[in-house]
Each structure stands twice: as structure tokens, then as C-alpha cells.
């Protein structure tokens, strides 16, 4: 594949409505064929996420569990997000950090960052996710680069979830200790995307869509994909995420990949989900992804409830967060400031680790591999 190619070329060959109709029209026979298949293709994935697959959820869960154990063993990785700033120049209808929300803004200083680091290290974390809003002047590449260099001696792996950057900027961060980048398309429905991102750099759908290509070309070790469930139909968004994943795996085959499953959570802006995704739907999707790709890492955050997370860790998930704070300085500096979204599972790190151990899982505190 040409180094000048991008996922956009493939994406534009598909029409949203046709994809959704194709998924909804899958039959019981299609589902049975997908379950019985040893190597599953896109049509099988459509069948596994279709309404027709609902009666086969137990069977899918068993296969997903077996495949996960075969590939990852009885392990689950724990990570913690660390919010560095809630300053943001974007208007996003679903986010507490949106530019139009009149909230106190804050960006952590070096000393405050190290204070948060000290707290998380005492908890045992070796895998950190740095998160900021999208404000280039305040928390641009220089700020992120400084944060990475400040903390890299404390963690085996540093992941970021920040504004999309250019390839040379990712190369700079990688050279200074960056390990992985999470970049969610939010929704692959181009018209709906525009409605939810009316202002700011994030309103550029194509620039965001091509971010994983820039990451791949920059040689970043791991790329995380996902959609925000609730903005549009979760089945179609999940198909496009799977399409994106397979393109990236084929094009940047040295890179590792992960998928996350954020569902729209309450925040100060208060957007209600356009399309509800039930717990049963999310279980079905996680199992479908695992059956579709046994190597991809699947991550679940504290957006989900305690009960749900207790059940899902045996069905395909390979990494999980705990005790998360979604406001800058939330662990030690300013616990009361506004959060990006509401947390559902509020258990301590120790309680989540104990739950995993009670289920026969070994807690892994750093990533599966460490690149020096």
C-alpha cells in the first residue's frame, strides 16, 4: 500500500445507510455461519453485531472468553488516566470541557503533575494515560512534550489522548518517550459529526479521520481507536471502526492496536444519547470484536458501572482503568473541579484489583511489552 494512501480513500467507498441496512438485514443463518467460521471477515462481523445475533450472546461470550485466554492468558492490564488540563477551544455538544461551558479552567504546573504522579505510583500504576482538552496555545505539543519528559522515568508506558497532531509532532513525542496514542473518531457519520463539532479544529472531520495514518507513519508503538456510542447508531459506527482497524493493521503492521468502548455519560452540557446502547448491546459488541480479531486489545473505562465491569472482564477485555478522575489535578490538587464526564465505577484501585484477583485474573501493571 502506498505510503501516501490513507483510510479516507477506503472510507469514501462506503455509504453509512447502506452499511447499517446491511447489518440490520443479517439473518440467523448468517450469525450461525459467523460463529462457526474460524477466520471471520467483515460480513461475519456485521452478522455478529446484528440484532439477529442477540439469541446467540451466550455462545459468543464463551468463544470470546476462550479466544482471549488463548491470546492473553488470565491477565488484565490496569491503567490510570491523568488529566492535565480542561482548557479547550472546541465546541463539542457532549463534553464537559466544551468551549461554551462556563467552567473554571485549569492546566497543571510541573509541580502539580509530579504530585499526581506520586499518588498514582503509590497505587502501583506503571501505565499512564495523559489527557487534555484541545487548546493548542495552552496545551500544545510543547506542553505535552514537557509533561512526557517530566514523568517518563516514573512509568513503563505513557499514552496520550489529546488533540490530533501532525506526523512530525508525533515523531518528536515518540522520540521523547511517548508509547501510545488514543484518538477516537467519536462518530464516522460525517453529517452527524459536523452537528456535534460545530467550532474549533476538531470540526475538521477528515483531519481527525486521518490521524491514525499520521501515527502509523510516525512509527508510534500503539494506536487506540473507538467511537463515542450514543451520537449515532452504534452498529454502523462499530463497523467503520473495524474497517479502520483492519486497514491500519495491514498498512502499519508493526504497530499494535486497541479499541475502547466509551458510552455517552452525563456531563455539565447534558446531551442525551441519540441512540441508546444497552449493556447487552455492549457485551455483544465486545464479544464480536474479540471473535473478529484475537490480537486487538480491548479496553473498558470507569464510565461503566461496577456490576457491568465485574461481568465483562472475563469476556474479551484486556485492560481496565480504576479510581479515575476526569478533572485536572483530580487525585491530589483539586478534587472538586468540574469533571469531563461522570464516573460510574468509583471503587478504589485496590478494590478493582481485588475483584480481578477473585475472578482468577492476574493484574498486570504495565503494558504487555516495553519498548526502550
QUIZIBEL-V285686 format. One record per backbone hydrogen bond with DSSP energy under -1.0 kcal/mol. NH is the residue of the N-H (numbers start at 1). CO is the residue of the C=O. If there is no record, write none. Layout:
nh=NH co=CO
nh=NH co=CO
//
This chain:
nh=5 co=2
nh=9 co=6
nh=11 co=7
nh=12 co=8
nh=13 co=10
nh=14 co=11
nh=19 co=15
nh=20 co=16
nh=21 co=17
nh=22 co=18
nh=23 co=19
nh=24 co=20
nh=25 co=21
nh=26 co=23
nh=31 co=27
nh=32 co=28
nh=33 co=29
nh=34 co=30
nh=35 co=31
nh=36 co=32
nh=37 co=33
nh=45 co=41
nh=46 co=42
nh=47 co=43
nh=48 co=44
nh=49 co=45
nh=53 co=50
nh=54 co=51
nh=56 co=53
nh=57 co=54
nh=60 co=56
nh=61 co=57
nh=62 co=58
nh=63 co=59
nh=64 co=60
nh=65 co=61
nh=66 co=62
nh=67 co=63
nh=68 co=64
nh=69 co=65
nh=70 co=66
nh=71 co=67
nh=72 co=68
nh=73 co=69
nh=76 co=362
nh=77 co=318
nh=78 co=364
nh=79 co=320
nh=80 co=127
nh=82 co=129
nh=84 co=131
nh=86 co=106
nh=89 co=134
nh=91 co=199
nh=93 co=196
nh=95 co=92
nh=96 co=340
nh=98 co=95
nh=99 co=90
nh=101 co=98
nh=103 co=101
nh=108 co=84
nh=113 co=109
nh=114 co=110
nh=115 co=111
nh=116 co=112
nh=117 co=113
nh=118 co=114
nh=119 co=115
nh=120 co=116
nh=121 co=117
nh=122 co=118
nh=124 co=121
nh=125 co=120
nh=126 co=365
nh=128 co=157
nh=129 co=80
nh=130 co=159
nh=131 co=82
nh=132 co=161
nh=139 co=135
nh=144 co=140
nh=145 co=141
nh=146 co=142
nh=147 co=143
nh=148 co=144
nh=149 co=145
nh=150 co=146
nh=151 co=147
nh=152 co=148
nh=154 co=151
nh=156 co=126
nh=157 co=126
nh=159 co=128
nh=160 co=180
nh=161 co=130
nh=170 co=166
nh=171 co=167
nh=172 co=168
nh=173 co=169
nh=174 co=170
nh=175 co=171
nh=176 co=172
nh=177 co=174
nh=178 co=173
nh=179 co=158
nh=180 co=158
nh=181 co=222
nh=182 co=160
nh=183 co=224
nh=185 co=226
nh=187 co=185
nh=193 co=189
nh=194 co=190
nh=195 co=191
nh=196 co=192
nh=197 co=193
nh=203 co=200
nh=204 co=201
nh=205 co=203
nh=208 co=204
nh=209 co=205
nh=210 co=206
nh=211 co=208
nh=214 co=210
nh=215 co=211
nh=216 co=212
nh=217 co=213
nh=218 co=214
nh=219 co=216
nh=220 co=215
nh=222 co=179
nh=223 co=256
nh=224 co=181
nh=225 co=258
nh=228 co=186
nh=229 co=262
nh=231 co=228
nh=237 co=233
nh=238 co=234
nh=239 co=235
nh=240 co=236
nh=241 co=237
nh=242 co=238
nh=243 co=239
nh=244 co=240
nh=245 co=241
nh=246 co=242
nh=247 co=243
nh=248 co=244
nh=249 co=245
nh=250 co=246
nh=251 co=247
nh=252 co=248
nh=255 co=252
nh=256 co=221
nh=258 co=223
nh=259 co=297
nh=260 co=225
nh=264 co=229
nh=274 co=230
nh=275 co=230
nh=282 co=278
nh=283 co=279
nh=284 co=280
nh=285 co=281
nh=286 co=282
nh=287 co=283
nh=288 co=284
nh=289 co=285
nh=290 co=286
nh=291 co=287
nh=292 co=288
nh=293 co=289
nh=297 co=257
nh=299 co=259
nh=300 co=319
nh=304 co=301
nh=309 co=305
nh=310 co=306
nh=311 co=307
nh=312 co=308
nh=313 co=309
nh=315 co=312
nh=318 co=298
nh=319 co=298
nh=320 co=77
nh=321 co=300
nh=329 co=83
nh=330 co=327
nh=333 co=329
nh=334 co=329
nh=337 co=334
nh=340 co=326
nh=342 co=266
nh=344 co=302
nh=345 co=302
nh=352 co=348
nh=353 co=349
nh=354 co=350
nh=355 co=351
nh=356 co=352
nh=357 co=353
nh=358 co=354
nh=360 co=357
nh=361 co=356
nh=362 co=74
nh=364 co=76
//
